[in-house]
Structures are given as structure tokens and as C-alpha cells.
């Protein structure tokens, strides 16, 4: 079985650095994809209430026969549930949908600075309660910019364990990653393959040939060697296996640098400062 390294979070909990993401996986395809991932050796699954497939993730985990304690499962708060009472209820509903009595990690999915009077602090305090009662073993945020984090650091008690943000070779996020490192907030990079858009890049395809790996494997290795946590998504069994088969080669420092130099500050997803979808 592939040895996936763990990252130790700021509360000493461990998280596998490579996981499996299920954004845009249809509910009817989710249990099969997650089962394939678990068989391939993934032990970390990233879902969200807004993905509409928590039930099926839970079903695949139960069917796998694996110990719940050997898995790391993340879910995220729906954008329409930021008011504290709604956030508490939404957390309960995520647990119920997954069929679990705890989550390894629960995140505020988006800061929504233009909604709820810009108040993500009271939402965070509701997550702090879930952490204190032990049902969320770690809590964190997603799509938070440095100033959103700065405000949480100033106005609440628990430092987020992670910030899950868009990161790929065209969006290296070095400034925000630096801020997170300074405050012991681990970075999770979402859409690590830019949904496939970086895989034809000549710098990446040339490196892939030289290390005898696929472009997707090279990009995932780049993320891991920079220290970020990633969870690529696929519903294709061969790709699911390909994306975890990245522990028998290493990129040189120059190769990591060459890929980082592709940065264009170009997002594939929404801008967290203006995203307001409920
Ligand atoms: P991704 O970068 O993982 O790309 C997935 C796509 O890349 C696939 O649909 C497929 O087209 C292609 N692909 C995957 N493996 C491949 C391979 N080996 N070879 C060739 N092509 C391959 O994109 P994603 O699903 O958007 O992101 C991954 C995970 O990040 C999500 O599933 C979700 O868990 C998380 N995410 C979080 C947020 C957030 O706001 N917090 C937003 C988007 C995604």
C-alpha cells in the first residue's frame, strides 16, 4: 500500500497530505468513486454539504469495512447556513447524512464577505462550539483571504487548523500561503489540477517525460513537495489510481521552481472577495 505522509495540524491532529475530492461527482456516481479510492489506498475524503453527496460518501465508507478511525473525512458548511443557529443545525445534518458521530474536519466553505453583514466571526464561533464538544476534531476555513483570517485571529479563540484555497501552477498563492505558514494554518489546495487545465502546459509535459510520470502526477507531486494538502477528483478508476501513485519519484528543486514560475495569478474558480452564491 502507498505510504501517504501525514501533516500535523496546529492542534496536533494528523491529516493525510493526499486525499480524494468529490466536488461535482454526481450522487449516483459517488459511492463507486469513493470505493475505488478507498481500495486504491486513499484514507482522506473531502466533501461538502453543497456537493450533495455526503450520504453516498458515508455509504461507501460503511461498505468498505474500514475503521472509521483510520479515515479522515472533511465536510463544509453550506453558504446558506452562516447564521450561528443554522450553522449548528447544518453541522448536525452533515453528521447525519454521513452517518458519523464526529467529523475529522469541518470548514466554513466561503467567507461571503458581502453577505450576512460581513459577519463570518459569529459563524466561526459556532464551529468553535462543535470543536469544543469533540464532534469536530478540527475546524478550519476555506477561501479565506489574509484579512479574513486576520479578523478571525483577532476576534475569536481558536486558530483555524486549515485554510482550503484554490492553488495550482497558474495560481501559486505564495503570499496567502506565507501568511498561513506564519500563523500555523495548514494550506489545502483545491482544484490542484486546475480541473485539468494545466496538464497540457509544455513545462509540465517536458518534466513529466523526464521523470517518467504523467502530467497529473507531476502537478500533484509539485503540490506535495511545496507542503500543501491536496485531494484531486476523478470518477475514472485508472485516474483515481494514477493520482495516488506518486510516491516513487521526486521532483528536483529546479523542477519545483520551474512549475512555480508558471504562476499567472489566474483563478479557475470564483473570487472569494465577491463570491456570494447561496
Ligand atoms: P481537480 O483539479 O482535482 O481536477 C479534477 C479534473 O481533472 C477531473 O474532473 C478530470 O477532468 C481531471 N483529472 C483528474 N485526474 C486526472 C488525471 N490523472 N489525468 C488527466 N486528467 C485528470 O478539480 P476539483 O475537483 O475542482 O478539485 C478537487 C477537490 O477540491 C474537489 O473535489 C473538492 O473536494 C475540492 N474543492 C473545494 C473547493 C472549495 O471551495 N473549498 C472548490 C473546488 C474544489
Boltz pocket constraint, residues with backbone or C-beta under 6 A from the ligand:
constraints:
  - pocket:
      binder: B
      contacts: [[A, 20], [A, 21], [A, 22], [A, 23], [A, 24], [A, 46], [A, 47], [A, 109], [A, 142], [A, 143], [A, 164], [A, 165], [A, 189], [A, 190], [A, 191], [A, 192], [A, 193], [A, 194], [A, 195], [A, 196], [A, 199], [A, 216], [A, 217], [A, 231], [A, 232], [A, 233], [A, 234], [A, 235], [A, 239], [A, 240], [A, 242], [A, 243], [A, 269]]
      max_distance: 6.0
